[in-house]
Amino acid sequence: MVLVTDTQAQTISPPAAEYLRKAGPIQIPEPQLTQVFADQLNNQLEAQIGPLLELLRVILRLNVENETIGGTQVVKITPHAVKPNRREVAGVFAHGGGWALLTGNDYNAYRMAHRLGIVVYSVDYSRSPQMQFPVALDETFAAYQAVSQIKRTVVVAGSSAGANL
């Protein structure tokens, strides 16, 4: 989790602020993030987030598949119903997590596919510290280029570090 200041707490609901404060920030035990710690943390995050995403898949009736496009791993998220006027539109989403955490199985990408009624390719870029800049950027761009070859319009979005990409 993250450290929530009093000023930041005013921008979210009191229950959300309380939850984040109780959860406490993640402490990195070394001066630099190690691959071992990143892997442990990603396993913990998957254990916490995975059930929520599975429930969301069921509730929103999403089809979620792992694929490779443009040589890049992606999570292809197809809504129950692609909107008729958006059949030539796709989304490319890049997840957050400081380039070291989380995956293409992302809540925001799932919501994007559902709300916009388009297929979303959520980039599951290679993460740091094992991979270094510009690998995540190159993979994200390769996925975008590949999607732009098959769809007329591409909506690009990301959260946190993914938005930076």
Summary of the structure (lengths in Angstrom):
residues: 165
radius of gyration: 16.8
end to end distance: 22.0
largest distance: 51.3
contacts: 494
relative contact order: 0.16
helix: 44%
strand: 19%
